[in-house]
Amino acid sequence: MKASFVSSIAVISAAIGNVYAQNSTSTSCAAISTPSPAGPYVYYGCMTESSLSRTLNLATTENATMTPEVCASFCSSQGYPVMGVEYGEECYCGTYPTGDSTTAPQSDCNMECTGDAGQLCGGSDRLNVYTLQNYTRPTIPRMADGYIYAGCYTDDPSNRALGLASLVDYTSMTVEKCAAFCSGQGYSMFGLEYAGECWCGNSISTGNTIAPNQDAECTSTCPGDETELACGAANRLNVYLVLLSA
């Protein structure tokens, strides 16, 4: 009991701190400096490739006639709001730039497209990223009525971080739905994982900790609300604390 209490206090302290902390070789350069819109997409910027996984990791194609327009056609046909071109001939699609990807100088995205030497198609581990016109980048809900964000945690399947109850919904899971399920059963913590799993408990089990790369390892948006970047990843939980009613 004492160890569990101390563990819960540590998680609460980390959660409060988290909320406050948040509230090469290339081909010759193409003639243009800033890419133009491509199909329904507008240019977002040059970004680094994530060291943890592909920055845009939901679909990909490559060919010898690649251009931003070719990539736009491929990604838009599959319903993805974000696309990127890289290495002159590679096209990637996703819902947002994942992992530890960051903005890079435009000069880093300097490779000519294989399908049109007058256009730019990224660089070495650099993507020219485009988004739909009204795109809203997903974010982690950090504090709302009834709960507060505690961080991205590891989750060992043989020793669940929060294993007292669970709910699975791969079509409409949201932070709010998981919060209602776990708090409704009297649990003080909940976590979301694998883009549709909700787990409940009262403390993080021994052996599970804050993920080494923290939020960069929880990369799944929630299927019930794609603006919520809070549905964990493989063996990674976005963990929340249920706030006590006054």
C-alpha positions in Angstrom: 0.0 0.0 0.0 2.8 2.4 0.9 4.7 1.7 -2.3 1.6 2.2 -4.4 0.9 5.5 -2.6 4.4 6.8 -3.2 4.2 5.7 -6.9 0.9 7.6 -7.3 2.4 10.7 -5.7 5.4 10.6 -8.1 3.0 10.3 -11.1 0.9 13.2 -9.9 4.0 15.4 -9.5 5.2 14.5 -13.0 1.8 15.2 -14.4 1.6 18.7 -12.9 5.1 19.5 -14.1 4.2 18.2 -17.6 1.2 20.5 -17.8 3.2 23.6 -16.8 6.0 22.7 -19.1 3.7 22.5 -22.0 1.1 25.6 -20.9 25.1 14.6 -46.8 25.3 14.7 -50.1 22.5 16.0 -52.4 21.8 16.5 -56.0 22.0 19.9 -57.6 19.4 22.3 -56.3 16.2 22.9 -58.3 15.5 26.4 -59.6 12.8 27.2 -57.1 13.3 28.0 -53.4 9.9 27.5 -51.9 7.6 24.7 -53.3 4.2 25.7 -54.6 0.9 24.0 -53.6 0.4 20.5 -54.9 -3.2 19.4 -55.7 -5.3 20.0 -52.6 -2.2 20.4 -50.4 -0.3 23.6 -49.4 3.3 23.6 -48.5 4.1 23.2 -44.8 7.9 23.2 -44.7 11.1 21.2 -44.8 11.2 18.6 -41.9 13.7 16.1 -40.6 13.0 12.4 -40.9 12.2 11.0 -37.4 14.9 8.9 -35.8 12.2 6.8 -34.1 10.0 5.9 -37.1 9.0 7.4 -40.4 7.8 11.0 -40.0 4.8 10.1 -42.2 4.3 6.4 -41.7 0.8 5.4 -42.9 1.4 4.9 -46.7 4.3 5.2 -49.1 5.1 4.9 -52.8 8.1 5.7 -55.0 8.8 5.9 -58.7 11.1 7.4 -61.3 8.6 10.1 -62.2 7.9 11.5 -58.8 6.7 15.1 -58.3 4.7 16.7 -55.4 1.6 16.4 -57.7 2.2 12.7 -58.1 2.5 12.3 -54.3 -0.5 14.5 -53.7 -2.6 12.3 -56.0 -1.5 9.1 -54.1 -2.0 10.5 -50.6 -5.3 12.3 -51.3 -6.8 9.2 -52.9 -6.3 7.4 -49.6 -7.7 10.2 -47.5 -4.5 11.4 -45.7 -4.2 15.0 -44.7 -0.4 15.2 -44.8 2.0 14.2 -47.5 5.8 14.5 -48.0 8.4 13.9 -50.7 11.9 12.7 -49.9 15.2 11.6 -51.7 13.8 12.8 -55.0 11.5 9.9 -55.7 9.8 8.8 -52.4 6.3 9.8 -51.3 4.9 9.4 -47.7 1.5 10.0 -46.3 0.1 10.4 -42.7 -2.0 12.3 -40.4 0.7 14.4 -38.8 4.6 14.4 -38.5 5.4 11.7 -35.9 8.2 11.0 -33.5 11.0 13.6 -33.0 10.7 15.1 -36.5 11.3 18.9 -36.4 11.4 21.8 -38.9 14.6 22.0 -40.9 16.1 24.8 -43.0 14.5 25.0 -46.4 18.0 24.6 -47.9 18.1 21.1 -46.5 15.3 20.0 -48.9 17.4 20.4 -52.0 16.9 17.3 -54.2 15.3 17.7 -57.6 12.2 15.5 -58.2 12.9 12.6 -60.6 9.8 13.5 -62.5 10.5 17.2 -62.8 14.0 18.7 -62.2 12.3 22.1 -61.7 10.7 21.0 -58.5 12.0 19.9 -55.1 11.4 16.5 -53.6 13.0 16.6 -50.1 16.6 15.6 -49.4 18.7 13.1 -47.5 16.5 12.4 -44.4 14.5 15.5 -45.2 11.0 15.8 -46.4 9.1 18.6 -48.2 5.9 18.3 -46.2 2.5 19.4 -47.4 -0.9 19.6 -45.6 -4.5 20.1 -46.7 -5.7 23.7 -46.6 -7.7 23.5 -43.4 -5.4 21.0 -41.7 -5.2 21.1 -37.8 -2.2 19.3 -36.4 -3.2 16.8 -33.6 -2.3 17.6 -30.1 -2.3 15.9 -26.7 -5.2 17.1 -24.5 -3.2 17.9 -21.3 -5.9 19.1 -18.9 -9.7 19.1 -19.0 -12.7 18.8 -16.7 -12.0 15.7 -14.7 -8.5 14.6 -15.7 -4.9 15.7 -16.2 -2.2 14.3 -18.5 0.7 12.4 -16.8 2.9 11.4 -19.8 3.7 8.7 -22.3 4.5 5.4 -20.5 5.9 2.1 -21.4 3.5 -0.9 -21.2 4.8 -4.4 -20.8 2.0 -6.8 -22.2 3.0 -9.4 -19.5 2.8 -6.8 -16.8 0.3 -4.1 -17.8 1.1 -0.6 -16.6 -2.7 -0.2 -15.9 -4.3 -3.6 -15.9 -7.4 -3.6 -13.7 -9.9 -3.0 -16.4 -10.0 -2.3 -20.2 -12.2 -1.2 -23.1 -11.4 -1.7 -26.7 -12.8 0.4 -29.5 -10.8 0.8 -32.7 -13.4 3.0 -34.4 -14.5 5.6 -32.0 -12.1 5.7 -29.0 -11.3 9.2 -27.6 -9.7 10.5 -24.4 -13.1 11.4 -23.1 -14.6 7.9 -23.8 -11.7 6.3 -21.9 -11.9 8.8 -19.0 -15.7 8.1 -18.7 -15.2 4.3 -18.7 -12.4 4.2 -16.1 -13.6 7.0 -13.8 -17.1 5.4 -13.9 -15.7 2.3 -12.4 -13.9 4.1 -9.7 -10.3 4.0 -11.0 -8.0 7.0 -10.5 -5.8 6.5 -13.7 -6.4 5.6 -17.3 -4.3 5.2 -20.4 -4.8 4.8 -24.1 -2.8 2.5 -26.4 -2.7 1.0 -29.9 -5.1 3.6 -31.3 -8.2 2.1 -29.6 -7.4 0.4 -26.3 -8.3 2.0 -23.0 -6.7 0.7 -19.7 -7.6 1.5 -16.1 -5.8 1.3 -12.8 -4.8 3.2 -9.6 -1.0 3.2 -10.0 1.6 2.4 -12.7 2.8 -1.2 -12.1 6.4 -1.8 -11.3 8.7 -2.1 -14.3 6.8 0.4 -16.5 8.1 3.9 -16.7 8.0 7.2 -18.6 9.0 6.3 -22.2 12.7 7.1 -23.0 11.7 9.6 -25.6 8.6 10.7 -23.7 5.7 12.0 -25.9 7.6 11.3 -29.1 6.9 7.6 -28.6 3.1 7.9 -28.2 2.3 8.5 -31.9 -1.3 7.4 -32.4 -4.2 9.7 -32.9 -7.5 8.6 -31.6 -10.0 7.1 -34.1 -12.9 8.9 -32.6 -11.2 12.3 -32.8 -8.2 12.6 -35.1 -7.2 15.9 -33.5 -6.4 14.0 -30.3 -2.8 12.8 -30.4 -3.4 10.7 -27.3 -4.0 7.0 -28.2 -0.6 5.7 -27.4 1.3 3.4 -29.7 2.6 -0.2 -29.6 3.4 -0.9 -26.0 3.1 2.8 -25.2 0.3 4.5 -23.1 -0.8 8.1 -23.0 -1.6 8.1 -19.2 -4.0 10.4 -17.4 -5.0 11.0 -13.8 -8.6 11.3 -12.8 -9.1 14.5 -10.7 -11.1 14.1 -7.5 -14.4 16.0 -7.4 -14.5 18.9 -5.0 
